[in-house]
Structure formats: C-alpha cells, structure tokens
Amino acid sequence: MSKEKLILDIRYFESDIKNISGNPLPSYIGKIFSLHNEIDSFSSRVARKLREYGFVTGDFDHIYINLTTVIPEGEINISSRRVEKWLKYFDVGFDKNRINALSEVEKISEIEKVTFDVLNLICKDEQRNIIERVKAEIASRKSEIEILHKYKETKSYEIKLTYQIKPNCNENSLAKIYYTNKKTGETFQECIELQFYEDIFFLASSVSYSKGCILLKPRTSYRAELHNKRYNVPISIPVQQNV
C-alpha cells in the first residue's frame, strides 16, 4: 500500500481538445482563459497552508487542475492522465466566454471556488475541517495569510518563523520572525524579503536564539546553495537593538 503524501502543490492548466486516452496534455493557463498571475500565488498559499495543517492527498502530492471547454461548466472529472505517480489531473468544465468577460476579482473568485471544490472531492471526511479552516483563513487574510515554517520554544524564549507568498501582489515574498522573551514578556518582530517564497526552506533549516541574536541555520546542499547565494547566510538578527 502506497504511503499517503502531504499536499505539496496546486497548478492550473487549460484545454479545448477532448481528452482521449489521457492525451494530449493540457497547456498552462493563458491562451484560452485570460487569468491573472495572482492565481499561481493563490494556489501556493492554499497548498502550503493545507500542508502546514497535515492535509494528505493520497499517493500523489501535486494537484493539476485543468480548466476545459469540452465538458459542461462546473463538472469535475478525475482525469485518466497519469503522467507521473506524484501528480493527478482534474478536469473542470469552464465556459470561455463567460469567464473571460469577468473582472479580475471575479475571475480569482471563480478559481478559488473551483480549487476548493476539487479539494473537497478528494479529501477524506476527517480532513474536511482542514479545508474549511484554510478557506476561512484565506477569506479573512487573503494574500497576507502567513504559513508557519519553523517554531521553537524553550523555558526562556519562543520563536515563530512564518512566510507570506507575494502579499498584496508584491513581486517578492516575506519571511516574518516573531520572538518572545518568556522571562520579561518583551517581544520582537522582523521581516526578511524573499525573492522566491521557496527560499525560506533553504535559508532556515532551524531557528535558535543565542547571545542576543536570532539565528537562521541554512541547509547545506547543492540545491540550497543555489537558493542561498542571493542572501548573506547564515542570517543573524540582533534582537537587543530592536526590543
């Protein structure tokens, strides 16, 4: 029996050709449906927040949502395409003329609805509350939703490291550090601008506090070096200058 995987990614595709035996593969959004790039940031926020709460998707961790004109609008089908075991396509009927006539805000709303419809289709009953929790948080905080990356608590202090994915349509993402001195009650916050939100996974394999500084220990691997070369690592943030 395959081990269940935590959700990792959600992506959007489009097609106007009827799928026969799993082919042809859909293309990325852009030619059939005119949708803002914000949908990619939205899907990343949803996937990463679901992952934070332990949402599993089965033997795959990538959800590929294919918006297609060849099935009735609103219909959702699990596609016969299975290019790789780690991904699964879902065909969703979309009306080209109706969608393209909507405002950008309305289009995002349509994508949000479809995304959560697909998630509810595949989820286990005991995990439906996770979807509702993330849906509510997205509705409340929108692009400013924070995803937890690292948390550390000792008798003396508490550190929480979160990140935001392109909040308010910014080009860059943000890492946010929250520090609490449990003995004095003093708190401290700091932000680090990220070129890509994924950078935080390589910049901070762990967090700690020592000699008045918050320390982010970077990962050590070839891939980590590619991400971390854009930053001055290891990152050390002096707390005493900002409390």
Secondary structure, DSSP 8 states (H G I E B T S, - for coil): ----EE--EEEEEEE-S--BTTBS--EESSSSS---THHHHHHHHHHHHHHHTT-EEES--EEEEEEESSS-TT-EEE-S--SSTTEEEEEEE--HHHHHTS-HHHHHHHHHHHHHHHHHHHS-GGGHHHHHHHHHHHHHHGGG--EEEEEEE-SSEEEEEEEESSGGG-SSEEEEEEEEETTT--EEEEEEEESSTTHHHHH-SEEEEETTEEEEE---SHHHHHHHTTS-SSEEEESTTT-
